[in-house]
């Protein structure tokens, strides 16, 4: 199951091989726990990036996963046109 990039999967498999004394169930649990940890780290990183974008662009432009990015960009541009905010 390659849900992560090749480097991450290879590293997880290597960590599992190092712990060869574990049962198959324990190895599987460790591998899935490591994959979950990587997914959590990626989502935290994405949230930090979004917070930085909000901070840099001001409160008029919010990046969220639930809305259409094209609509957000259009409304942001329209706001700039209304107030002649060109720099």
Buried (B, 14 or more C-beta within 10 A) or exposed (E): EEEBEEEBBEBBEEEBEEEEEEEEEEBEEBBEEBBEEBEEEEEEEEEEEBEEEBEEEEEEBEBEEEEEEEEBEEEBEEEEEEEEEEE
